[in-house]
Amino acid sequence: MDKRGFTQVFIYIIILVAAALIIVFGFSSLNDLINLEENVETTKFLQIFQDEIDYLYVLPSGSAKNIELVVPANIQRICFVDHDNEIDYSKIPSSELAKQIDIRQENLFFLSGTKRIPPAFINNLVPLDNPECIPIENGILKARITNIGKKIQINES
């Protein structure tokens, strides 16, 4: 093989390696971007939800409000628990979620068919039933929140 043929093969190898690196790093960056979007959706939902609870908290006892909030994609249910009272584990729709509720101290748990979303803690919130697992319809959480004095109670609307 002459020098020109060797140079041409070497260039093709460099091009293939560069293309492979672009594909691998591009896929990785795209995956990171998708994960960032999901985290932003979850954070936005939790902030709006906490704002609704805080708003009702300052109103007189007995005040109530029906809420409809857009939830992160692929959420099937949101379960609310009160660790200060007895939890009826028979009402929890999955054994994995029951284990998570048992070892975590948060009071809001997401049940997703595709991805595990970390639980969260919402200040001043207690469920009507313990737990209160509310199904998500068309990406919307429909619930009723009621000021019961020092806490806000949530139940399915």
MODELLER restraints for C-alpha pairs under 7 A, 6 or more apart:
rsr = mdl.restraints
at = mdl.atoms
rsr.add(forms.Gaussian(group=physical.xy_distance, feature=features.Distance(at['CA:38:A'], at['CA:72:A']), mean=6.94, stdev=0.5))
rsr.add(forms.Gaussian(group=physical.xy_distance, feature=features.Distance(at['CA:41:A'], at['CA:72:A']), mean=5.41, stdev=0.5))
rsr.add(forms.Gaussian(group=physical.xy_distance, feature=features.Distance(at['CA:42:A'], at['CA:72:A']), mean=5.56, stdev=0.5))
rsr.add(forms.Gaussian(group=physical.xy_distance, feature=features.Distance(at['CA:45:A'], at['CA:70:A']), mean=6.96, stdev=0.5))
rsr.add(forms.Gaussian(group=physical.xy_distance, feature=features.Distance(at['CA:45:A'], at['CA:71:A']), mean=5.99, stdev=0.5))
rsr.add(forms.Gaussian(group=physical.xy_distance, feature=features.Distance(at['CA:50:A'], at['CA:122:A']), mean=6.14, stdev=0.5))
rsr.add(forms.Gaussian(group=physical.xy_distance, feature=features.Distance(at['CA:53:A'], at['CA:152:A']), mean=6.73, stdev=0.5))
rsr.add(forms.Gaussian(group=physical.xy_distance, feature=features.Distance(at['CA:56:A'], at['CA:147:A']), mean=6.36, stdev=0.5))
rsr.add(forms.Gaussian(group=physical.xy_distance, feature=features.Distance(at['CA:57:A'], at['CA:147:A']), mean=6.14, stdev=0.5))
rsr.add(forms.Gaussian(group=physical.xy_distance, feature=features.Distance(at['CA:57:A'], at['CA:152:A']), mean=6.47, stdev=0.5))
rsr.add(forms.Gaussian(group=physical.xy_distance, feature=features.Distance(at['CA:61:A'], at['CA:147:A']), mean=5.05, stdev=0.5))
rsr.add(forms.Gaussian(group=physical.xy_distance, feature=features.Distance(at['CA:61:A'], at['CA:148:A']), mean=5.31, stdev=0.5))
rsr.add(forms.Gaussian(group=physical.xy_distance, feature=features.Distance(at['CA:61:A'], at['CA:149:A']), mean=4.92, stdev=0.5))
rsr.add(forms.Gaussian(group=physical.xy_distance, feature=features.Distance(at['CA:62:A'], at['CA:146:A']), mean=6.37, stdev=0.5))
rsr.add(forms.Gaussian(group=physical.xy_distance, feature=features.Distance(at['CA:62:A'], at['CA:147:A']), mean=5.28, stdev=0.5))
rsr.add(forms.Gaussian(group=physical.xy_distance, feature=features.Distance(at['CA:62:A'], at['CA:148:A']), mean=5.85, stdev=0.5))
rsr.add(forms.Gaussian(group=physical.xy_distance, feature=features.Distance(at['CA:63:A'], at['CA:146:A']), mean=5.77, stdev=0.5))
rsr.add(forms.Gaussian(group=physical.xy_distance, feature=features.Distance(at['CA:63:A'], at['CA:147:A']), mean=5.32, stdev=0.5))
rsr.add(forms.Gaussian(group=physical.xy_distance, feature=features.Distance(at['CA:64:A'], at['CA:145:A']), mean=5.60, stdev=0.5))
rsr.add(forms.Gaussian(group=physical.xy_distance, feature=features.Distance(at['CA:64:A'], at['CA:146:A']), mean=4.14, stdev=0.5))
rsr.add(forms.Gaussian(group=physical.xy_distance, feature=features.Distance(at['CA:64:A'], at['CA:147:A']), mean=6.18, stdev=0.5))
rsr.add(forms.Gaussian(group=physical.xy_distance, feature=features.Distance(at['CA:65:A'], at['CA:144:A']), mean=5.71, stdev=0.5))
rsr.add(forms.Gaussian(group=physical.xy_distance, feature=features.Distance(at['CA:65:A'], at['CA:145:A']), mean=5.43, stdev=0.5))
rsr.add(forms.Gaussian(group=physical.xy_distance, feature=features.Distance(at['CA:65:A'], at['CA:146:A']), mean=6.48, stdev=0.5))
rsr.add(forms.Gaussian(group=physical.xy_distance, feature=features.Distance(at['CA:66:A'], at['CA:143:A']), mean=5.78, stdev=0.5))
rsr.add(forms.Gaussian(group=physical.xy_distance, feature=features.Distance(at['CA:66:A'], at['CA:144:A']), mean=4.34, stdev=0.5))
rsr.add(forms.Gaussian(group=physical.xy_distance, feature=features.Distance(at['CA:66:A'], at['CA:145:A']), mean=6.33, stdev=0.5))
rsr.add(forms.Gaussian(group=physical.xy_distance, feature=features.Distance(at['CA:66:A'], at['CA:157:A']), mean=6.90, stdev=0.5))
rsr.add(forms.Gaussian(group=physical.xy_distance, feature=features.Distance(at['CA:67:A'], at['CA:142:A']), mean=5.76, stdev=0.5))
rsr.add(forms.Gaussian(group=physical.xy_distance, feature=features.Distance(at['CA:67:A'], at['CA:143:A']), mean=5.43, stdev=0.5))
rsr.add(forms.Gaussian(group=physical.xy_distance, feature=features.Distance(at['CA:67:A'], at['CA:144:A']), mean=6.08, stdev=0.5))
rsr.add(forms.Gaussian(group=physical.xy_distance, feature=features.Distance(at['CA:68:A'], at['CA:140:A']), mean=6.11, stdev=0.5))
rsr.add(forms.Gaussian(group=physical.xy_distance, feature=features.Distance(at['CA:68:A'], at['CA:141:A']), mean=5.38, stdev=0.5))
rsr.add(forms.Gaussian(group=physical.xy_distance, feature=features.Distance(at['CA:68:A'], at['CA:142:A']), mean=4.62, stdev=0.5))
rsr.add(forms.Gaussian(group=physical.xy_distance, feature=features.Distance(at['CA:68:A'], at['CA:143:A']), mean=6.69, stdev=0.5))
rsr.add(forms.Gaussian(group=physical.xy_distance, feature=features.Distance(at['CA:69:A'], at['CA:140:A']), mean=5.41, stdev=0.5))
rsr.add(forms.Gaussian(group=physical.xy_distance, feature=features.Distance(at['CA:69:A'], at['CA:141:A']), mean=5.11, stdev=0.5))
rsr.add(forms.Gaussian(group=physical.xy_distance, feature=features.Distance(at['CA:69:A'], at['CA:142:A']), mean=6.82, stdev=0.5))
rsr.add(forms.Gaussian(group=physical.xy_distance, feature=features.Distance(at['CA:70:A'], at['CA:139:A']), mean=5.77, stdev=0.5))
rsr.add(forms.Gaussian(group=physical.xy_distance, feature=features.Distance(at['CA:70:A'], at['CA:140:A']), mean=4.63, stdev=0.5))
rsr.add(forms.Gaussian(group=physical.xy_distance, feature=features.Distance(at['CA:70:A'], at['CA:141:A']), mean=6.36, stdev=0.5))
rsr.add(forms.Gaussian(group=physical.xy_distance, feature=features.Distance(at['CA:71:A'], at['CA:139:A']), mean=5.57, stdev=0.5))
rsr.add(forms.Gaussian(group=physical.xy_distance, feature=features.Distance(at['CA:71:A'], at['CA:140:A']), mean=5.81, stdev=0.5))
rsr.add(forms.Gaussian(group=physical.xy_distance, feature=features.Distance(at['CA:71:A'], at['CA:141:A']), mean=6.52, stdev=0.5))
rsr.add(forms.Gaussian(group=physical.xy_distance, feature=features.Distance(at['CA:73:A'], at['CA:139:A']), mean=6.71, stdev=0.5))
rsr.add(forms.Gaussian(group=physical.xy_distance, feature=features.Distance(at['CA:74:A'], at['CA:112:A']), mean=5.80, stdev=0.5))
rsr.add(forms.Gaussian(group=physical.xy_distance, feature=features.Distance(at['CA:74:A'], at['CA:113:A']), mean=6.49, stdev=0.5))
rsr.add(forms.Gaussian(group=physical.xy_distance, feature=features.Distance(at['CA:74:A'], at['CA:114:A']), mean=6.78, stdev=0.5))
rsr.add(forms.Gaussian(group=physical.xy_distance, feature=features.Distance(at['CA:75:A'], at['CA:110:A']), mean=6.63, stdev=0.5))
rsr.add(forms.Gaussian(group=physical.xy_distance, feature=features.Distance(at['CA:75:A'], at['CA:111:A']), mean=5.96, stdev=0.5))
rsr.add(forms.Gaussian(group=physical.xy_distance, feature=features.Distance(at['CA:75:A'], at['CA:112:A']), mean=4.50, stdev=0.5))
rsr.add(forms.Gaussian(group=physical.xy_distance, feature=features.Distance(at['CA:75:A'], at['CA:113:A']), mean=6.97, stdev=0.5))
rsr.add(forms.Gaussian(group=physical.xy_distance, feature=features.Distance(at['CA:75:A'], at['CA:136:A']), mean=6.80, stdev=0.5))
rsr.add(forms.Gaussian(group=physical.xy_distance, feature=features.Distance(at['CA:76:A'], at['CA:111:A']), mean=5.65, stdev=0.5))
rsr.add(forms.Gaussian(group=physical.xy_distance, feature=features.Distance(at['CA:76:A'], at['CA:112:A']), mean=5.36, stdev=0.5))
rsr.add(forms.Gaussian(group=physical.xy_distance, feature=features.Distance(at['CA:76:A'], at['CA:113:A']), mean=6.80, stdev=0.5))
rsr.add(forms.Gaussian(group=physical.xy_distance, feature=features.Distance(at['CA:76:A'], at['CA:135:A']), mean=6.03, stdev=0.5))
rsr.add(forms.Gaussian(group=physical.xy_distance, feature=features.Distance(at['CA:76:A'], at['CA:136:A']), mean=5.32, stdev=0.5))
rsr.add(forms.Gaussian(group=physical.xy_distance, feature=features.Distance(at['CA:77:A'], at['CA:110:A']), mean=6.17, stdev=0.5))
rsr.add(forms.Gaussian(group=physical.xy_distance, feature=features.Distance(at['CA:77:A'], at['CA:111:A']), mean=5.07, stdev=0.5))
rsr.add(forms.Gaussian(group=physical.xy_distance, feature=features.Distance(at['CA:77:A'], at['CA:133:A']), mean=6.30, stdev=0.5))
rsr.add(forms.Gaussian(group=physical.xy_distance, feature=features.Distance(at['CA:77:A'], at['CA:134:A']), mean=5.45, stdev=0.5))
rsr.add(forms.Gaussian(group=physical.xy_distance, feature=features.Distance(at['CA:77:A'], at['CA:135:A']), mean=4.34, stdev=0.5))
rsr.add(forms.Gaussian(group=physical.xy_distance, feature=features.Distance(at['CA:77:A'], at['CA:136:A']), mean=5.28, stdev=0.5))
rsr.add(forms.Gaussian(group=physical.xy_distance, feature=features.Distance(at['CA:78:A'], at['CA:108:A']), mean=6.88, stdev=0.5))
rsr.add(forms.Gaussian(group=physical.xy_distance, feature=features.Distance(at['CA:78:A'], at['CA:109:A']), mean=5.68, stdev=0.5))
rsr.add(forms.Gaussian(group=physical.xy_distance, feature=features.Distance(at['CA:78:A'], at['CA:110:A']), mean=4.73, stdev=0.5))
rsr.add(forms.Gaussian(group=physical.xy_distance, feature=features.Distance(at['CA:78:A'], at['CA:111:A']), mean=6.03, stdev=0.5))
rsr.add(forms.Gaussian(group=physical.xy_distance, feature=features.Distance(at['CA:78:A'], at['CA:133:A']), mean=5.55, stdev=0.5))
rsr.add(forms.Gaussian(group=physical.xy_distance, feature=features.Distance(at['CA:78:A'], at['CA:134:A']), mean=5.41, stdev=0.5))
rsr.add(forms.Gaussian(group=physical.xy_distance, feature=features.Distance(at['CA:78:A'], at['CA:135:A']), mean=6.64, stdev=0.5))
rsr.add(forms.Gaussian(group=physical.xy_distance, feature=features.Distance(at['CA:79:A'], at['CA:108:A']), mean=5.78, stdev=0.5))
rsr.add(forms.Gaussian(group=physical.xy_distance, feature=features.Distance(at['CA:79:A'], at['CA:109:A']), mean=5.06, stdev=0.5))
rsr.add(forms.Gaussian(group=physical.xy_distance, feature=features.Distance(at['CA:79:A'], at['CA:110:A']), mean=6.43, stdev=0.5))
rsr.add(forms.Gaussian(group=physical.xy_distance, feature=features.Distance(at['CA:79:A'], at['CA:131:A']), mean=6.39, stdev=0.5))
rsr.add(forms.Gaussian(group=physical.xy_distance, feature=features.Distance(at['CA:79:A'], at['CA:132:A']), mean=5.49, stdev=0.5))
rsr.add(forms.Gaussian(group=physical.xy_distance, feature=features.Distance(at['CA:79:A'], at['CA:133:A']), mean=3.95, stdev=0.5))
rsr.add(forms.Gaussian(group=physical.xy_distance, feature=features.Distance(at['CA:79:A'], at['CA:134:A']), mean=6.19, stdev=0.5))
rsr.add(forms.Gaussian(group=physical.xy_distance, feature=features.Distance(at['CA:80:A'], at['CA:107:A']), mean=5.40, stdev=0.5))
rsr.add(forms.Gaussian(group=physical.xy_distance, feature=features.Distance(at['CA:80:A'], at['CA:108:A']), mean=4.72, stdev=0.5))
rsr.add(forms.Gaussian(group=physical.xy_distance, feature=features.Distance(at['CA:80:A'], at['CA:109:A']), mean=6.41, stdev=0.5))
rsr.add(forms.Gaussian(group=physical.xy_distance, feature=features.Distance(at['CA:80:A'], at['CA:127:A']), mean=5.82, stdev=0.5))
rsr.add(forms.Gaussian(group=physical.xy_distance, feature=features.Distance(at['CA:80:A'], at['CA:131:A']), mean=5.54, stdev=0.5))
rsr.add(forms.Gaussian(group=physical.xy_distance, feature=features.Distance(at['CA:80:A'], at['CA:132:A']), mean=5.14, stdev=0.5))
rsr.add(forms.Gaussian(group=physical.xy_distance, feature=features.Distance(at['CA:80:A'], at['CA:133:A']), mean=6.24, stdev=0.5))
rsr.add(forms.Gaussian(group=physical.xy_distance, feature=features.Distance(at['CA:81:A'], at['CA:107:A']), mean=4.92, stdev=0.5))
rsr.add(forms.Gaussian(group=physical.xy_distance, feature=features.Distance(at['CA:81:A'], at['CA:108:A']), mean=6.65, stdev=0.5))
rsr.add(forms.Gaussian(group=physical.xy_distance, feature=features.Distance(at['CA:81:A'], at['CA:126:A']), mean=6.73, stdev=0.5))
rsr.add(forms.Gaussian(group=physical.xy_distance, feature=features.Distance(at['CA:81:A'], at['CA:127:A']), mean=6.05, stdev=0.5))
rsr.add(forms.Gaussian(group=physical.xy_distance, feature=features.Distance(at['CA:81:A'], at['CA:130:A']), mean=5.49, stdev=0.5))
rsr.add(forms.Gaussian(group=physical.xy_distance, feature=features.Distance(at['CA:81:A'], at['CA:131:A']), mean=4.63, stdev=0.5))
rsr.add(forms.Gaussian(group=physical.xy_distance, feature=features.Distance(at['CA:81:A'], at['CA:132:A']), mean=6.60, stdev=0.5))
rsr.add(forms.Gaussian(group=physical.xy_distance, feature=features.Distance(at['CA:82:A'], at['CA:107:A']), mean=6.24, stdev=0.5))
rsr.add(forms.Gaussian(group=physical.xy_distance, feature=features.Distance(at['CA:82:A'], at['CA:126:A']), mean=5.70, stdev=0.5))
rsr.add(forms.Gaussian(group=physical.xy_distance, feature=features.Distance(at['CA:82:A'], at['CA:127:A']), mean=6.62, stdev=0.5))
rsr.add(forms.Gaussian(group=physical.xy_distance, feature=features.Distance(at['CA:82:A'], at['CA:130:A']), mean=6.32, stdev=0.5))
rsr.add(forms.Gaussian(group=physical.xy_distance, feature=features.Distance(at['CA:87:A'], at['CA:130:A']), mean=5.17, stdev=0.5))
rsr.add(forms.Gaussian(group=physical.xy_distance, feature=features.Distance(at['CA:87:A'], at['CA:131:A']), mean=6.15, stdev=0.5))
rsr.add(forms.Gaussian(group=physical.xy_distance, feature=features.Distance(at['CA:88:A'], at['CA:130:A']), mean=6.07, stdev=0.5))
rsr.add(forms.Gaussian(group=physical.xy_distance, feature=features.Distance(at['CA:88:A'], at['CA:131:A']), mean=6.53, stdev=0.5))
rsr.add(forms.Gaussian(group=physical.xy_distance, feature=features.Distance(at['CA:89:A'], at['CA:98:A']), mean=6.57, stdev=0.5))
rsr.add(forms.Gaussian(group=physical.xy_distance, feature=features.Distance(at['CA:91:A'], at['CA:131:A']), mean=6.76, stdev=0.5))
rsr.add(forms.Gaussian(group=physical.xy_distance, feature=features.Distance(at['CA:92:A'], at['CA:98:A']), mean=6.12, stdev=0.5))
rsr.add(forms.Gaussian(group=physical.xy_distance, feature=features.Distance(at['CA:106:A'], at['CA:119:A']), mean=6.11, stdev=0.5))
rsr.add(forms.Gaussian(group=physical.xy_distance, feature=features.Distance(at['CA:106:A'], at['CA:120:A']), mean=5.29, stdev=0.5))
rsr.add(forms.Gaussian(group=physical.xy_distance, feature=features.Distance(at['CA:106:A'], at['CA:121:A']), mean=4.58, stdev=0.5))
rsr.add(forms.Gaussian(group=physical.xy_distance, feature=features.Distance(at['CA:107:A'], at['CA:120:A']), mean=6.43, stdev=0.5))
rsr.add(forms.Gaussian(group=physical.xy_distance, feature=features.Distance(at['CA:107:A'], at['CA:121:A']), mean=5.17, stdev=0.5))
rsr.add(forms.Gaussian(group=physical.xy_distance, feature=features.Distance(at['CA:107:A'], at['CA:122:A']), mean=6.61, stdev=0.5))
rsr.add(forms.Gaussian(group=physical.xy_distance, feature=features.Distance(at['CA:108:A'], at['CA:119:A']), mean=5.63, stdev=0.5))
rsr.add(forms.Gaussian(group=physical.xy_distance, feature=features.Distance(at['CA:108:A'], at['CA:120:A']), mean=5.22, stdev=0.5))
rsr.add(forms.Gaussian(group=physical.xy_distance, feature=features.Distance(at['CA:108:A'], at['CA:121:A']), mean=5.96, stdev=0.5))
rsr.add(forms.Gaussian(group=physical.xy_distance, feature=features.Distance(at['CA:108:A'], at['CA:122:A']), mean=6.97, stdev=0.5))
rsr.add(forms.Gaussian(group=physical.xy_distance, feature=features.Distance(at['CA:109:A'], at['CA:119:A']), mean=4.63, stdev=0.5))
rsr.add(forms.Gaussian(group=physical.xy_distance, feature=features.Distance(at['CA:109:A'], at['CA:120:A']), mean=6.70, stdev=0.5))
rsr.add(forms.Gaussian(group=physical.xy_distance, feature=features.Distance(at['CA:110:A'], at['CA:117:A']), mean=6.25, stdev=0.5))
rsr.add(forms.Gaussian(group=physical.xy_distance, feature=features.Distance(at['CA:110:A'], at['CA:119:A']), mean=6.41, stdev=0.5))
rsr.add(forms.Gaussian(group=physical.xy_distance, feature=features.Distance(at['CA:124:A'], at['CA:151:A']), mean=4.85, stdev=0.5))
rsr.add(forms.Gaussian(group=physical.xy_distance, feature=features.Distance(at['CA:124:A'], at['CA:152:A']), mean=5.85, stdev=0.5))
rsr.add(forms.Gaussian(group=physical.xy_distance, feature=features.Distance(at['CA:125:A'], at['CA:151:A']), mean=5.77, stdev=0.5))
rsr.add(forms.Gaussian(group=physical.xy_distance, feature=features.Distance(at['CA:125:A'], at['CA:152:A']), mean=4.87, stdev=0.5))
rsr.add(forms.Gaussian(group=physical.xy_distance, feature=features.Distance(at['CA:125:A'], at['CA:153:A']), mean=5.91, stdev=0.5))
rsr.add(forms.Gaussian(group=physical.xy_distance, feature=features.Distance(at['CA:126:A'], at['CA:151:A']), mean=6.65, stdev=0.5))
rsr.add(forms.Gaussian(group=physical.xy_distance, feature=features.Distance(at['CA:126:A'], at['CA:152:A']), mean=6.12, stdev=0.5))
rsr.add(forms.Gaussian(group=physical.xy_distance, feature=features.Distance(at['CA:126:A'], at['CA:153:A']), mean=4.89, stdev=0.5))
rsr.add(forms.Gaussian(group=physical.xy_distance, feature=features.Distance(at['CA:126:A'], at['CA:154:A']), mean=6.33, stdev=0.5))
rsr.add(forms.Gaussian(group=physical.xy_distance, feature=features.Distance(at['CA:127:A'], at['CA:153:A']), mean=5.31, stdev=0.5))
rsr.add(forms.Gaussian(group=physical.xy_distance, feature=features.Distance(at['CA:127:A'], at['CA:154:A']), mean=4.85, stdev=0.5))
rsr.add(forms.Gaussian(group=physical.xy_distance, feature=features.Distance(at['CA:127:A'], at['CA:155:A']), mean=6.21, stdev=0.5))
rsr.add(forms.Gaussian(group=physical.xy_distance, feature=features.Distance(at['CA:128:A'], at['CA:153:A']), mean=5.90, stdev=0.5))
rsr.add(forms.Gaussian(group=physical.xy_distance, feature=features.Distance(at['CA:128:A'], at['CA:154:A']), mean=5.80, stdev=0.5))
rsr.add(forms.Gaussian(group=physical.xy_distance, feature=features.Distance(at['CA:128:A'], at['CA:155:A']), mean=5.54, stdev=0.5))
rsr.add(forms.Gaussian(group=physical.xy_distance, feature=features.Distance(at['CA:132:A'], at['CA:155:A']), mean=6.44, stdev=0.5))
rsr.add(forms.Gaussian(group=physical.xy_distance, feature=features.Distance(at['CA:134:A'], at['CA:156:A']), mean=5.80, stdev=0.5))
rsr.add(forms.Gaussian(group=physical.xy_distance, feature=features.Distance(at['CA:142:A'], at['CA:156:A']), mean=6.56, stdev=0.5))
rsr.add(forms.Gaussian(group=physical.xy_distance, feature=features.Distance(at['CA:142:A'], at['CA:157:A']), mean=5.93, stdev=0.5))
rsr.add(forms.Gaussian(group=physical.xy_distance, feature=features.Distance(at['CA:143:A'], at['CA:154:A']), mean=6.72, stdev=0.5))
rsr.add(forms.Gaussian(group=physical.xy_distance, feature=features.Distance(at['CA:143:A'], at['CA:155:A']), mean=5.69, stdev=0.5))
rsr.add(forms.Gaussian(group=physical.xy_distance, feature=features.Distance(at['CA:143:A'], at['CA:156:A']), mean=4.49, stdev=0.5))
rsr.add(forms.Gaussian(group=physical.xy_distance, feature=features.Distance(at['CA:143:A'], at['CA:157:A']), mean=4.47, stdev=0.5))
rsr.add(forms.Gaussian(group=physical.xy_distance, feature=features.Distance(at['CA:144:A'], at['CA:154:A']), mean=5.72, stdev=0.5))
rsr.add(forms.Gaussian(group=physical.xy_distance, feature=features.Distance(at['CA:144:A'], at['CA:155:A']), mean=5.44, stdev=0.5))
rsr.add(forms.Gaussian(group=physical.xy_distance, feature=features.Distance(at['CA:144:A'], at['CA:156:A']), mean=6.02, stdev=0.5))
rsr.add(forms.Gaussian(group=physical.xy_distance, feature=features.Distance(at['CA:144:A'], at['CA:157:A']), mean=5.07, stdev=0.5))
rsr.add(forms.Gaussian(group=physical.xy_distance, feature=features.Distance(at['CA:145:A'], at['CA:152:A']), mean=6.35, stdev=0.5))
rsr.add(forms.Gaussian(group=physical.xy_distance, feature=features.Distance(at['CA:145:A'], at['CA:153:A']), mean=5.47, stdev=0.5))
rsr.add(forms.Gaussian(group=physical.xy_distance, feature=features.Distance(at['CA:145:A'], at['CA:154:A']), mean=4.53, stdev=0.5))
rsr.add(forms.Gaussian(group=physical.xy_distance, feature=features.Distance(at['CA:145:A'], at['CA:155:A']), mean=6.66, stdev=0.5))
rsr.add(forms.Gaussian(group=physical.xy_distance, feature=features.Distance(at['CA:146:A'], at['CA:152:A']), mean=5.46, stdev=0.5))
rsr.add(forms.Gaussian(group=physical.xy_distance, feature=features.Distance(at['CA:146:A'], at['CA:153:A']), mean=5.11, stdev=0.5))
rsr.add(forms.Gaussian(group=physical.xy_distance, feature=features.Distance(at['CA:146:A'], at['CA:154:A']), mean=6.55, stdev=0.5))
rsr.add(forms.Gaussian(group=physical.xy_distance, feature=features.Distance(at['CA:147:A'], at['CA:153:A']), mean=6.36, stdev=0.5))
